């Protein structure tokens, strides 16, 4: 018997999150945010949520096998495993889903026992890399400074 924790889409993965739920969201700087799960949760409409997060980055949690064993890329490894281990229902958003056994045991950063659902991103979704952008405003001119 093979174990396959994949669900059809992000909306299906978050459909049963109720108002008032507490969520731990992984991510570190620019790495590891479950971008499409967050969007699906916004569309789903649950409110009065408590969100625990170090900070939400925006570069995808990397590879998972069908049993939920995860390998994270770079800094995504910092907070995603503890965030995932703290939940009763852990949903993983993955750029790539592989067969059980394809990940070497030393590559697994989060054992599948902690994962209940997997959302496999499409190729288009996996390449979407929103990034933080520094925004600045022009310095005021001397004239603007004196009129303040």
C-alpha positions as CSV (number, residue, x, y, z in Angstrom):
1,X,0.0,0.0,0.0
2,X,1.4,3.4,-1.0
3,X,0.8,6.5,0.9
4,X,-0.2,9.6,-1.1
5,X,-1.0,12.8,0.8
6,X,-1.6,15.0,-2.3
7,X,-4.8,17.0,-2.6
8,X,-6.1,18.5,-5.8
9,X,-5.5,22.1,-5.1
10,X,-4.7,24.7,-2.5
11,X,-8.4,25.6,-2.0
12,X,-9.1,22.0,-1.1
13,X,-6.2,21.9,1.4
14,X,-7.5,24.9,3.4
15,X,-11.3,24.4,2.9
16,X,-11.8,23.2,6.5
17,X,-9.8,25.9,8.3
18,X,-12.4,27.6,10.6
19,X,-12.7,31.1,11.9
20,X,-10.5,31.6,14.9
21,X,-7.9,29.0,13.9
22,X,-4.3,29.3,14.9
23,X,-1.8,28.9,12.1
24,X,2.0,28.5,12.1
25,X,3.4,29.7,8.7
26,X,7.0,28.9,7.8
27,X,9.3,31.1,5.9
28,X,12.5,32.9,6.4
29,X,13.3,36.1,4.7
30,X,12.9,35.3,1.0
31,X,12.5,31.6,1.4
32,X,9.8,29.1,2.1
33,X,6.4,30.9,2.2
34,X,3.4,28.8,1.2
35,X,2.2,31.6,-1.2
36,X,-0.7,29.7,-2.9
37,X,-2.0,28.3,0.4
38,X,-2.1,31.8,1.8
39,X,-4.0,33.1,-1.2
40,X,-6.4,30.2,-1.0
41,X,-7.0,30.9,2.7
42,X,-7.8,34.5,1.9
43,X,-10.3,33.4,-0.8
44,X,-11.8,30.9,1.6
45,X,-12.6,33.7,4.0
46,X,-11.8,32.4,7.4
47,X,-11.4,35.2,9.9
48,X,-10.2,36.0,13.4
49,X,-7.1,33.9,12.7
50,X,-4.0,33.8,14.9
51,X,-0.9,33.6,12.7
52,X,2.5,32.7,14.1
53,X,5.4,33.3,11.8
54,X,9.1,34.3,12.0
55,X,8.5,36.3,8.8
56,X,6.9,35.2,5.6
57,X,9.4,35.1,2.7
58,X,8.3,34.3,-0.9
59,X,10.5,31.6,-2.4
60,X,9.0,28.1,-2.6
61,X,9.3,24.9,0.1
62,X,11.4,22.7,-2.6
63,X,10.7,18.9,-2.9
64,X,8.3,16.5,-1.1
65,X,7.6,12.9,-1.7
66,X,4.0,11.5,-1.8
67,X,4.3,10.4,1.8
68,X,5.1,14.0,2.9
69,X,8.8,13.7,3.5
70,X,10.2,17.2,2.8
71,X,13.5,18.7,1.6
72,X,13.7,22.4,1.9
73,X,15.9,24.7,-0.1
74,X,18.5,26.9,1.7
75,X,17.0,29.2,4.3
76,X,13.5,27.7,3.9
77,X,14.9,25.0,6.2
78,X,15.2,27.4,9.1
79,X,11.6,27.7,10.2
80,X,9.5,25.5,8.0
81,X,10.3,22.2,10.0
82,X,9.4,23.6,13.4
83,X,6.3,25.4,12.0
84,X,5.2,22.1,10.4
85,X,5.9,20.1,13.5
86,X,3.8,22.4,15.7
87,X,0.5,21.9,13.8
88,X,-2.2,19.3,14.1
89,X,-2.9,19.6,10.4
90,X,0.2,20.4,8.4
91,X,-0.2,21.4,4.7
92,X,2.9,21.5,2.5
93,X,3.1,23.5,-0.7
94,X,5.7,21.9,-3.0
95,X,7.4,22.9,-6.2
96,X,8.0,19.3,-7.0
97,X,6.5,16.0,-5.8
98,X,8.5,12.8,-6.2
99,X,7.9,9.1,-5.5
100,X,8.5,7.7,-2.0
101,X,12.2,6.6,-1.9
102,X,13.5,9.2,-4.3
103,X,14.7,11.4,-1.5
104,X,17.8,10.1,0.3
105,X,17.1,9.8,4.1
106,X,19.9,12.4,4.8
107,X,18.1,14.9,2.6
108,X,14.8,14.8,4.5
109,X,14.4,17.9,6.7
110,X,10.8,17.2,7.8
111,X,9.5,13.6,8.1
112,X,6.2,12.8,6.4
113,X,4.6,11.8,9.8
114,X,4.1,15.6,10.4
115,X,2.5,16.3,7.0
116,X,-1.3,15.6,6.4
117,X,-1.8,17.3,3.0
118,X,0.4,18.1,0.0
119,X,-0.4,20.8,-2.6
120,X,1.7,20.2,-5.7
121,X,2.3,23.5,-7.6
122,X,1.9,23.7,-11.3
123,X,5.1,24.5,-13.4
124,X,3.8,28.0,-13.8
125,X,3.1,28.5,-10.1
126,X,6.6,27.0,-9.2
127,X,8.3,29.6,-11.3
128,X,6.4,32.6,-9.8
129,X,8.8,34.2,-7.6
130,X,7.5,37.4,-6.1
131,X,10.3,39.3,-4.3
132,X,10.5,41.9,-1.7
133,X,11.3,45.2,-3.3
134,X,12.9,48.2,-1.7
135,X,10.8,51.3,-2.2
136,X,12.0,54.8,-1.7
137,X,10.6,58.2,-2.1
138,X,12.5,61.2,-3.4
139,X,14.2,63.4,-0.9
140,X,12.3,66.6,-0.4
141,X,13.9,69.7,-2.0
142,X,15.1,72.6,0.2
143,X,11.9,74.5,-0.8
144,X,9.7,71.6,0.4
145,X,11.7,71.3,3.6
146,X,11.1,75.0,4.5
147,X,7.3,74.8,3.9
148,X,6.9,72.0,6.4
